[in-house]
Amino acid sequence: MRSVRNFFARPADEQRAFSKESWCDSCGEADLGIASPVEFEKDGKVYVEGKCPRCGTRVITEILEIDCDDKS
């Protein structure tokens, strides 16, 4: 089941990074960005979905939550 999350509740720098670091299968290029981003969680994973600003194809990017404070 897919549950919607609030992408815009994230800090602005995270929004920019997650929106920029994407891959468009149609254009075959990375980091074109994501237009109209929507964040959701499915099966314990978090994704950002939107459209490629160049061609309009649906783009989905998984967000990997990394704990930078973990010293182990």
C-alpha positions as CSV (number, residue, x, y, z in Angstrom):
1,M,0.0,0.0,0.0
2,R,1.2,3.5,-0.9
3,S,1.0,6.3,1.7
4,V,1.5,9.9,0.7
5,R,4.1,12.0,2.6
6,N,4.7,15.7,2.6
7,F,7.7,16.4,0.4
8,F,7.5,20.1,1.1
9,A,7.9,19.5,4.9
10,R,11.5,18.6,4.2
11,P,14.2,21.2,4.6
12,A,14.8,23.2,1.3
13,D,18.3,21.8,0.8
14,E,16.9,18.2,0.9
15,Q,14.1,19.1,-1.5
16,R,16.6,20.5,-4.0
17,A,18.9,17.5,-3.7
18,F,16.2,14.9,-4.0
19,S,14.6,16.8,-6.9
20,K,17.9,17.2,-8.8
21,E,19.4,13.7,-8.3
22,S,17.1,11.7,-10.6
23,W,17.2,9.6,-13.7
24,C,14.9,9.8,-16.7
25,D,14.5,6.4,-18.5
26,S,13.1,8.2,-21.5
27,C,15.8,10.8,-21.9
28,G,18.5,8.4,-20.6
29,E,20.1,11.2,-18.6
30,A,20.7,11.8,-14.9
31,D,20.1,14.9,-12.8
32,L,17.5,16.6,-15.1
33,G,15.3,17.2,-12.0
34,I,11.8,16.3,-11.1
35,A,8.8,18.6,-11.8
36,S,5.8,18.5,-9.5
37,P,7.4,16.2,-6.9
38,V,5.2,14.0,-4.7
39,E,6.7,11.9,-1.8
40,F,5.3,8.6,-0.8
41,E,6.2,5.5,1.2
42,K,5.6,2.0,-0.1
43,D,6.8,-1.3,1.4
44,G,9.0,0.5,3.9
45,K,10.8,2.5,1.2
46,V,10.4,6.3,0.5
47,Y,10.1,7.6,-3.0
48,V,9.8,10.9,-4.8
49,E,7.7,10.8,-8.0
50,G,7.1,13.5,-10.6
51,K,7.8,14.4,-14.2
52,C,11.0,14.9,-16.2
53,P,11.1,18.6,-17.0
54,R,12.6,17.8,-20.4
55,C,10.2,15.2,-21.8
56,G,7.4,14.9,-19.2
57,T,7.9,11.2,-18.6
58,R,7.1,10.0,-15.1
59,V,10.2,9.8,-12.9
60,I,10.5,7.9,-9.6
61,T,13.5,8.2,-7.3
62,E,14.0,6.2,-4.1
63,I,15.1,8.3,-1.1
64,L,17.8,6.6,0.9
65,E,17.7,7.7,4.5
66,I,21.3,7.7,5.7
67,D,22.2,8.2,9.4
68,C,25.3,10.4,9.2
69,D,25.6,10.4,13.0
70,D,26.2,6.7,13.2
71,K,29.8,6.2,14.3
72,S,29.8,2.4,14.2
